[in-house]
Amino acid sequence: MNQQPGNDSIWNQPKAVWAIGFASIIAFMGLGLVDPILPAIAEKLDASASQVTLLFTSYNLVMAIAMLITGAISSRLGIKWTLMCGIVIIALFSALGGSSGGIWELVWLRGGWGLGNALFVATALSAIVSFSRSGVAKAIILYEAAIGLGISVGPLLGGSLGSISWRGPFFGVACLMGLAFLLLLFMMPSRNPAAASSMTTAPAQAPARKTSILDPFRALKHPALLILGIAALLYNFGFFTLLAYSPFVMHLDEHGLGYVFLGWGLLLAVTSVFMAPVLERKLGTINAMCLMLTLFALTLVAMGIWTSTREVVIVAVILAGGFLGNNNTLITTAVMQAAPVERSTASAAYSFLRFLGGAAAPYFAGKLAEWYNPHIPFYVGGAFVLVSVLFILATRKHLRRIDSSVSAH
């Protein structure tokens, strides 16, 4: 081939990339889908806030554990069929969730949804990178844009269908995942591209091998990847405190919450595509990450101070989307450069740690509000994010390679 990877426009992609991108949008709708209907679910199913936030906890906990087996599965089934298995599982459990009759049944079914999402998410990133014509950095931006769109459209869909019935969003995702299944079935080749056979950060000619379940743990022996994973675990505590708990203090109906999180998700998508690369060039990956995480921590503290002022909370939630959009692209780019292992393995190891933070935060946010007052969850979330910044700065010597790798590209 004559083309130089990374020289092509980000929009000049094969149809397989667009199919995966569209499926990613739908898959990530599930993350924010339940936000606008959390208060409605609590009311209809006679559940407390801490019980309802378990919909995020079960989802993220199963995702975290399942990330450890995604590499082993995808190396045996191949990228296409792993993605499609994930889609089928998401569609099945979202449909069952819409039919559930109690909060605990719904919590367990959201866990099953998380299993499907783990298979899809861990594989989609490496798939987009492998099929892309524009190089790793631009492929990651495209992936993060799909995530941002999914996260933003999810609450809008959830608010619209949720205003009819809290069950509507679950059935809506099941139908959309059916569409994604058909797109991948007909638009994505069954054989992986040549790049996928050696998806390492260094040139390699070895043929693809079957991945072991232990590979993600072995990958965490690389200090840079372990540091980024722990940092993500810490800042995701703040991320999911905002996502799972803030709907209960805004006191808006389903439509109102849908529009707030639409603004949050749109800002997340726009910054991840257009602003993050600029920050990376001007400040370097690690400096830019620390700046965005510090601003996000301060936003959570402001939400803690003015919890009772709805307008402040709404503005803070939307602004946080910008900080998180930038950071998501920056840290994902860093992870891809952090260790000389297959990208799918690096993604699985990192995602295992970050979703553990996402599993703990929603439950404890609800409990902290019950034990103390509605302000405390935001203070605690902000403190965890600040600790992630301090941790990155304290271990920065192990991250020097990341800035030099990114600047070389």
Long-range contacts (C-beta under 8 A, 24 or more apart in sequence): 3-133, 5-133, 5-134, 5-135, 5-136, 6-134, 6-135, 6-136, 6-137, 6-138, 6-409, 7-134, 7-135, 8-133, 8-134, 8-135, 8-138, 9-134, 10-134, 10-138, 10-141, 10-142, 12-133, 12-134, 13-131, 13-132, 13-133, 13-134, 13-142, 14-131, 14-133, 15-187, 16-127, 16-131, 16-187, 16-188, 16-189, 17-128, 17-131, 17-132, 17-139, 17-142, 18-187, 19-183, 19-184, 19-187, 19-188, 20-83, 20-124, 20-127, 20-128, 20-131, 20-184, 20-188, 21-128, 21-142, 21-143, 21-145, 21-146, 22-146, 22-180, 22-183, 23-83, 23-87, 23-120, 23-124, 23-180, 23-183, 23-184, 24-120, 24-121, 24-124, 24-128, 24-143, 24-146, 24-147, 24-150, 25-146, 25-149, 25-150, 25-153, 26-150, 26-173, 26-176, 26-177, 26-179, 26-180, 27-86, 27-87, 27-90, 27-117, 27-120, 27-121, 27-124, 27-150, 27-177, 27-180, 28-146, 28-147, 28-149, 28-150, 28-151, 28-154, 29-150, 29-151, 29-153, 29-154, 29-157, 29-173, 29-176, 30-59, 30-90, 30-94, 30-113, 30-117, 30-154, 30-173, 31-150, 31-151, 31-154, 31-243, 32-150, 32-151, 32-152, 32-154, 32-155, 32-158, 32-243, 32-261, 32-265, 33-154, 33-155, 33-157, 33-158, 33-169, 33-170, 33-173, 34-110, 34-158, 34-169, 35-154, 35-155, 35-158, 35-243, 35-244, 35-247, 35-257, 35-258, 35-261, 36-155, 36-158, 36-159, 36-162, 36-247, 36-254, 36-255, 36-256, 36-257, 36-258, 36-261, 37-158, 37-159, 37-162, 37-166, 37-169, 37-254, 38-244, 38-247, 38-248, 39-247, 39-248, 39-257, 40-162, 40-166, 40-254, 41-103, 41-106, 41-166, 44-166, 45-102, 45-103, 45-106, 46-103, 47-103, 48-366, 48-370, 49-245, 49-248, 49-366, 49-369, 49-370, 50-363, 50-366, 50-367, 50-369, 50-370, 51-103, 51-107, 51-366, 52-103, 52-366, 53-244, 53-245, 53-362, 53-363, 53-365, 53-366, 54-103, 54-107, 54-362, 54-363, 55-106, 55-107, 55-110, 55-244, 55-362, 56-110, 56-240, 56-243, 56-244, 56-358, 56-359, 56-361, 56-362, 57-107, 57-359, 57-360, 57-362, 57-363, 58-107, 58-108, 58-110, 58-111, 58-114, 58-359, 59-110, 59-111, 59-113, 59-114, 59-117, 60-114, 60-240, 60-355, 60-356, 60-358, 60-359, 60-362, 61-111, 61-114, 61-355, 61-356, 61-359, 62-111, 62-112, 62-114, 62-115, 62-118, 63-114, 63-115, 63-117, 63-118, 63-121, 63-351, 63-355, 63-358, 63-359, 64-118, 64-351, 64-352, 64-353, 64-354, 64-355, 64-356, 64-358, 64-359, 65-352, 66-114, 66-115, 66-118, 66-119, 67-118, 67-122, 67-216, 67-348, 67-349, 67-351, 67-352, 67-355, 68-213, 68-216, 68-217, 68-348, 68-352, 69-213, 70-118, 70-119, 70-122, 70-123, 70-344, 70-348, 71-122, 71-211, 71-212, 71-213, 71-215, 71-216, 71-342, 71-344, 71-345, 71-348, 72-210, 72-211, 72-212, 72-213, 72-215, 73-119, 74-119, 74-122, 74-123, 74-126, 74-211, 74-344, 75-208, 75-209, 75-210, 75-211, 75-344, 76-210, 78-190, 78-191, 78-192, 79-123, 79-126, 79-127, 79-130, 79-192, 79-196, 80-184, 80-188, 80-189, 80-190, 80-192, 81-190, 82-119, 82-120, 82-123, 83-119, 83-120, 83-123, 83-124, 83-127, 83-184, 83-188, 84-181, 84-184, 84-185, 85-116, 85-119, 86-116, 86-117, 86-118, 86-119, 86-120, 86-121, 86-123, 87-116, 87-120, 87-177, 87-180, 87-181, 87-184, 88-116, 88-177, 88-181, 89-113, 89-115, 89-116, 89-119, 90-116, 90-117, 90-120, 90-173, 90-177, 91-116, 91-173, 91-174, 91-177, 91-178, 91-181, 92-116, 92-174, 94-170, 94-171, 94-173, 94-174, 94-177, 95-170, 95-171, 95-174, 97-170, 98-167, 98-168, 98-169, 98-170, 98-171, 98-174, 99-167, 118-351, 121-351, 122-344, 122-347, 122-348, 122-351, 123-344, 125-332, 125-343, 125-344, 125-347, 126-196, 126-199, 126-342, 126-343, 126-344, 126-347, 127-196, 129-195, 129-199, 129-336, 129-343, 130-192, 130-193, 130-195, 130-196, 130-199, 131-193, 131-195, 131-196, 135-409, 136-333, 136-336, 136-409, 137-277, 137-333, 137-406, 137-409, 140-329, 140-332, 140-333, 140-336, 141-272, 141-273, 141-276, 141-277, 141-329, 142-273, 143-332, 144-269, 144-272, 144-273, 144-276, 144-325, 144-328, 144-329, 144-332, 145-269, 145-272, 145-273, 147-268, 147-269, 147-272, 147-328, 148-265, 148-266, 148-268, 148-269, 148-270, 148-272, 148-273, 148-325, 148-328, 149-265, 149-269, 150-265, 151-261, 151-264, 151-265, 151-268, 151-269, 152-261, 152-262, 152-263, 152-264, 152-265, 152-266, 152-268, 152-269, 153-262, 153-265, 154-261, 154-265, 155-257, 155-258, 155-260, 155-261, 155-262, 155-264, 155-265, 156-258, 156-259, 156-261, 156-262, 157-258, 158-254, 158-258, 159-254, 159-255, 159-256, 159-257, 159-258, 159-259, 159-261, 160-254, 160-255, 160-258, 162-254, 162-258, 163-253, 163-254, 163-255, 199-342, 199-343, 199-344, 200-340, 200-341, 200-342, 200-343, 201-336, 201-337, 201-339, 201-340, 201-341, 201-343, 201-405, 202-340, 211-342, 211-344, 211-345, 215-341, 215-342, 215-345, 215-348, 216-345, 216-348, 216-349, 216-352, 217-349, 218-341, 219-339, 219-341, 219-345, 219-346, 219-348, 219-349, 220-349, 220-353, 222-338, 222-339, 222-340, 222-341, 223-395, 223-398, 224-334, 224-338, 224-339, 224-398, 224-399, 224-401, 224-402, 225-335, 225-338, 225-339, 225-341, 225-346, 225-349, 225-350, 227-391, 227-392, 227-395, 227-398, 227-399, 228-331, 228-334, 228-335, 228-338, 228-350, 228-399, 229-349, 229-350, 229-352, 229-353, 229-354, 230-353, 230-388, 230-391, 231-331, 231-388, 231-391, 231-392, 232-331, 232-350, 232-353, 232-354, 232-357, 232-388, 233-353, 233-354, 233-356, 233-357, 234-357, 234-384, 234-385, 234-387, 234-388, 234-391, 235-293, 235-296, 235-327, 235-357, 235-384, 235-385, 235-388, 236-354, 236-355, 236-357, 236-358, 236-361, 237-357, 237-358, 237-360, 237-361, 237-380, 237-381, 237-384, 237-385, 238-296, 238-297, 238-300, 238-361, 238-381, 238-382, 238-384, 238-385, 239-324, 239-357, 239-358, 239-361, 240-357, 240-358, 240-361, 240-362, 240-365, 241-300, 241-361, 241-362, 241-365, 241-377, 241-378, 241-380, 241-381, 242-300, 242-303, 242-317, 242-320, 242-378, 242-381, 243-362, 244-361, 244-362, 244-365, 244-366, 245-362, 245-365, 245-366, 245-369, 245-377, 245-378, 246-303, 246-313, 246-317, 248-366, 248-369, 248-374, 249-307, 249-308, 249-310, 249-313, 249-374, 250-310, 250-313, 250-314, 250-317, 251-310, 252-310, 260-314, 260-317, 260-318, 261-317, 263-317, 263-318, 263-321, 264-317, 264-318, 264-320, 264-321, 265-321, 266-321, 267-318, 267-319, 267-321, 267-322, 267-325, 268-321, 268-322, 268-324, 268-325, 268-328, 269-325, 270-322, 270-325, 271-321, 271-322, 271-323, 271-325, 271-326, 271-329, 272-325, 272-326, 272-328, 272-329, 273-329, 275-322, 275-325, 275-326, 276-325, 276-326, 276-328, 276-329, 276-330, 277-329, 279-326, 279-330, 280-330, 280-333, 280-406, 284-403, 284-406, 284-407, 285-330, 285-333, 285-334, 285-402, 285-403, 285-406, 286-334, 286-392, 286-396, 286-399, 286-402, 286-403, 288-326, 288-330, 289-327, 289-330, 289-331, 289-334, 289-392, 290-389, 290-392, 290-393, 292-323, 292-324, 292-326, 292-327, 292-330, 293-323, 293-327, 293-385, 293-386, 293-388, 293-389, 293-392, 294-386, 294-389, 295-323, 296-320, 296-323, 296-324, 296-327, 296-385, 297-382, 297-383, 297-385, 297-386, 297-389, 298-382, 299-323, 299-382, 300-378, 300-379, 300-381, 300-382, 300-385, 301-378, 301-379, 301-382, 303-378, 304-375, 304-376, 304-377, 304-378, 304-379, 304-382, 305-375, 307-374, 307-375, 307-378, 308-374, 333-406, 334-399, 334-402, 334-406, 337-401, 337-402, 337-405, 337-406, 338-399, 338-401, 338-402, 357-384
